[in-house]
């Protein structure tokens, strides 16, 4: 990993491959290297260079204490794009990363050539708002749940029935999440999650966009993804079946095809 300072935050990043750059922005509580399992190799084979990085709160990037605002993370990413001279660049964002990409496209169109917004939303519906508020209440309580419980909860909420009904796959994911749930990430990102309604603002986006929804996603369900696609003037929608919120791990080949097809056109 290399490092740069953006918006007063030291960010760890990795630039690899040859060709025009694609910036990949990861979601909450996950390291940028998650993209390197499936997405960056496919983009390299398709002739693109890639940049992945760890958002604030994910070591070895800085993890300052306190609550992060979405605007903080947008400013971090803007500074990274400018420092690496990527603009205007192709962008992929998932979950919180997609929300960062949306805000860049709204307020900094000169930085964004086109964007794929994966597992995104422009607002919280009643069910997702209740879950978000419950998650924040748990964090503020100071209660730390056992790693085995957190792993099981993540598997049940992040994957599709197709994976949950596969005993071998579930066992592997449970082990991975329990081992990785060592509390190394900052809780500050939880407050950066979108709580306001941004659908009207998305009407100002001028860059071509694609929204990718995962059919069994409980966190950003397809109907919320579709609202984003409808709000952005030049945007289409792709829905991938049999995957949940971590579709980039669960159905990577389908996602990679959606990315490369879109970028080859734009």
Phi, psi and omega per residue, in radians:
X1 nan 2.527 2.968
X2 -1.841 2.979 -3.087
X3 -2.343 2.579 2.973
X4 -2.545 2.848 3.106
X5 -1.877 2.208 -3.131
X6 -2.371 2.235 3.111
X7 0.976 0.561 -3.137
X8 1.372 0.118 -3.105
X9 -2.020 2.307 3.062
X10 -1.431 2.033 -3.096
X11 -1.917 2.365 3.022
X12 -1.572 2.327 -3.124
X13 -2.500 2.844 3.099
X14 -2.400 2.176 3.111
X15 -1.954 2.264 -3.065
X16 -2.652 2.891 -3.139
X17 1.427 3.076 -3.128
X18 -2.261 2.520 -3.132
X19 2.139 -2.967 3.125
X20 -1.201 2.489 -2.962
X21 -1.414 2.545 2.960
X22 -2.112 2.171 3.077
X23 -1.671 2.220 -3.133
X24 -1.968 2.183 -3.064
X25 -1.971 2.085 -3.059
X26 -1.444 2.846 3.138
X27 -1.523 -2.929 -3.027
X28 -1.077 2.426 2.965
X29 1.071 0.360 -3.123
X30 -2.236 2.526 3.130
X31 -1.434 2.665 3.117
X32 -1.043 -0.448 -3.117
X33 -1.118 -0.265 3.067
X34 -1.015 -0.528 3.102
X35 -1.180 -0.453 -2.999
X36 -1.395 -0.101 3.103
X37 -1.269 -0.810 -3.051
X38 -2.216 -0.689 -2.945
X39 -1.374 -0.854 -3.067
X40 -1.139 -0.672 3.066
X41 -1.033 -0.708 3.140
X42 -1.168 -0.715 3.114
X43 -1.147 -0.655 3.087
X44 -1.094 -0.765 3.126
X45 -1.102 -0.507 3.134
X46 -1.459 -0.031 3.050
X47 1.720 0.317 3.137
X48 -1.938 2.538 2.908
X49 -1.461 2.769 -3.126
X50 -2.343 2.635 3.000
X51 -2.246 2.130 3.014
X52 -2.084 2.673 -3.136
X53 -2.662 2.845 3.082
X54 -1.683 2.092 3.085
X55 -1.063 2.798 3.020
X56 -0.924 2.445 -3.095
X57 1.706 -0.189 -3.132
X58 -2.028 1.811 3.103
X59 -1.043 2.539 0.204
X60 -1.498 0.063 2.957
X61 -1.118 2.812 3.129
X62 -1.077 2.532 3.104
X63 -2.260 1.253 -3.104
X64 -1.109 2.633 3.106
X65 -1.194 2.767 3.058
X66 1.772 -3.057 -3.074
X67 -1.646 2.339 3.124
X68 -1.663 2.427 3.009
X69 -1.622 2.666 3.072
X70 -0.988 -0.667 3.133
X71 -1.058 -0.586 3.086
X72 -1.049 -0.811 -3.048
X73 -1.304 -0.541 3.024
X74 -1.123 -0.764 3.122
X75 -1.120 -0.670 3.072
X76 -1.011 -0.831 -3.072
X77 -1.217 -0.675 3.083
X78 -1.030 -0.789 3.136
X79 -1.101 -0.641 3.109
X80 -1.140 -0.781 3.113
X81 -1.027 -0.762 -3.109
X82 -1.237 -0.700 -3.117
X83 -1.146 -0.606 -3.121
X84 -1.627 0.051 3.107
X85 0.959 0.851 -3.103
X86 -1.589 -0.338 -2.952
X87 -1.299 2.570 -0.214
X88 -1.365 2.381 -3.011
X89 -2.147 2.797 2.977
X90 -1.348 2.430 -3.082
X91 -2.273 2.434 2.929
X92 -2.103 2.282 3.037
X93 -2.349 2.490 3.058
X94 -2.100 2.398 3.082
X95 0.979 -2.097 3.092
X96 -1.004 -0.627 3.089
X97 -1.083 -0.619 3.083
X98 -1.205 -0.611 3.109
X99 -1.193 -0.630 3.026
X100 -1.093 -0.787 -3.140
X101 -1.084 -0.693 3.114
X102 -1.046 -0.787 -3.119
X103 -1.165 -0.628 3.048
X104 -1.078 -0.761 -3.117
X105 -1.171 -0.551 3.129
X106 -1.257 -0.867 -2.955
X107 -1.788 -0.277 -3.096
X108 -2.358 1.087 -3.066
X109 -1.057 -0.425 -3.138
X110 -1.168 -0.279 -3.111
X111 -1.596 -0.301 -2.934
X112 -2.021 1.997 3.043
X113 -1.337 -0.819 3.081
X114 -2.880 2.892 -3.056
X115 -2.594 2.496 2.962
X116 -1.928 2.089 -3.063
X117 -1.831 1.894 -3.008
X118 -1.789 2.299 3.075
X119 0.889 1.026 -3.018
X120 -2.004 3.131 3.065
X121 -2.845 2.751 3.078
X122 -1.882 -0.099 3.114
X123 -2.800 2.955 3.009
X124 -1.771 2.230 2.982
X125 -1.444 -3.140 -3.012
X126 -1.067 -0.746 -3.103
X127 -1.177 -0.801 -3.130
X128 -1.194 -0.597 3.094
X129 -1.132 -0.745 3.127
X130 -1.078 -0.733 3.131
X131 -1.161 -0.720 3.140
X132 -1.080 -0.785 3.135
X133 -1.151 -0.634 3.098
X134 -1.158 -0.689 3.118
X135 -1.100 -0.748 3.127
X136 -1.136 -0.692 3.121
X137 -1.096 -0.672 3.109
X138 -1.126 -0.771 3.129
X139 -1.075 -0.798 -3.081
X140 -1.218 -0.373 3.103
X141 -1.215 -0.367 -3.092
X142 1.404 0.010 -3.138
X143 -1.307 2.301 3.087
X144 -1.916 2.041 -3.132
X145 -1.355 2.637 3.105
X146 -1.017 2.543 -3.099
X147 -1.026 -0.623 -3.138
X148 -1.149 -0.650 3.105
X149 -1.182 -0.793 -3.126
X150 -1.065 -0.688 3.121
X151 -1.120 -0.789 -3.138
X152 -1.125 -0.727 3.123
X153 -1.092 -0.718 -3.133
X154 -1.149 -0.738 3.126
X155 -1.076 -0.784 -3.100
X156 -1.188 -0.555 -3.082
X157 -1.630 -0.338 -3.003
X158 -1.813 -0.234 -3.067
X159 -2.075 2.880 -3.110
X160 -1.536 2.868 3.025
X161 -0.970 -0.547 3.130
X162 -1.025 -0.638 3.093
X163 -1.475 -0.707 -3.104
X164 -1.076 -0.492 -3.129
X165 -1.548 0.067 3.107
X166 -1.827 1.786 -3.026
X167 -1.021 -0.702 -3.115
X168 -1.149 -0.780 -3.140
X169 -1.113 -0.781 -3.114
X170 -1.076 -0.750 -3.139
X171 -1.039 -0.713 3.134
X172 -1.153 -0.749 3.141
X173 -1.195 -0.677 3.101
X174 -1.053 -0.786 3.131
X175 -1.089 -0.779 -3.091
X176 -1.100 -0.828 -3.084
X177 -1.212 -0.599 3.109
X178 -1.195 -0.697 3.135
X179 -1.210 -0.580 -3.086
X180 -1.546 -0.103 -3.094
X181 -1.562 0.888 -3.041
X182 -1.602 0.182 3.070
X183 1.285 0.505 -3.102
X184 -1.476 -0.276 -3.119
X185 -1.631 2.728 3.118
X186 -1.408 2.556 3.069
X187 -1.403 -0.084 -3.064
X188 -1.029 -0.525 -3.116
X189 -1.098 -0.436 -3.086
X190 -1.014 -0.537 -3.120
X191 -1.460 -0.199 3.129
X192 -1.457 -0.178 3.130
X193 -1.074 2.560 -3.058
X194 -1.179 2.258 3.075
X195 -2.119 -0.393 3.130
X196 -1.530 3.029 3.112
X197 -1.651 2.017 -3.089
X198 -1.916 0.187 -3.053
X199 -1.113 -0.732 3.117
X200 -1.121 -0.738 3.133
X201 -1.104 -0.568 3.139
X202 -1.120 -0.338 3.063
X203 -1.136 -0.249 3.130
X204 -1.535 -0.108 -3.109
X205 -1.193 2.242 3.137
X206 -1.841 -0.324 -3.135
X207 -1.285 2.526 3.016
X208 -1.094 2.415 -3.109
X209 -2.363 2.729 2.962
X210 -2.270 2.316 3.008
X211 -1.767 2.293 3.057
X212 -1.975 2.103 3.110
X213 -1.882 2.568 3.063
X214 -1.849 2.196 -2.905
X215 -1.024 -0.577 -3.075
X216 -1.883 0.433 -3.092
X217 -1.326 2.086 3.101
X218 -1.502 -0.386 -3.057
X219 -1.485 -0.859 3.076
X220 -2.221 1.374 -3.034
X221 -1.123 2.808 -3.062
X222 -0.957 -0.572 -3.103
X223 -1.190 -0.526 3.075
X224 -1.341 -0.627 3.043
X225 -1.082 -0.734 -3.115
X226 -1.084 -0.595 3.104
X227 -1.086 -0.679 3.109
X228 -1.139 -0.797 3.141
X229 -1.060 -0.644 3.131
X230 -1.271 -0.527 -3.085
X231 -1.342 -0.551 -3.095
X232 -1.473 2.231 -3.021
X233 -1.011 -0.771 -3.087
X234 -1.992 1.450 -3.018
X235 -2.653 2.426 2.991
X236 -2.039 3.032 -3.047
X237 -2.264 2.280 3.040
X238 -2.118 2.245 3.093
X239 -1.979 2.221 -3.111
X240 -1.820 2.181 -3.087
X241 -1.368 2.871 2.984
X242 1.022 0.690 3.020
X243 -2.659 2.674 3.130
X244 -1.793 -2.658 -2.992
X245 -1.112 -0.481 3.116
X246 -1.699 0.779 -3.111
X247 -1.044 -0.425 3.103
X248 -1.166 -0.332 3.021
X249 -1.759 -0.579 -3.027
X250 -1.415 -0.689 3.118
X251 -2.329 1.089 -3.018
X252 -1.147 -0.621 -3.091
X253 -1.118 -0.706 3.125
X254 -1.147 -0.734 3.100
X255 -1.131 -0.772 -3.119
X256 -1.037 -0.698 3.094
X257 -1.076 -0.724 3.135
X258 -1.123 -0.668 3.117
X259 -1.155 -0.905 -3.012
X260 -1.187 -0.702 3.088
X261 -1.018 -0.781 -3.120
X262 -1.170 -0.818 -3.086
X263 -1.186 -0.598 3.096
X264 -1.142 -0.414 3.116
X265 -1.526 -0.405 -3.056
X266 -2.167 nan nan
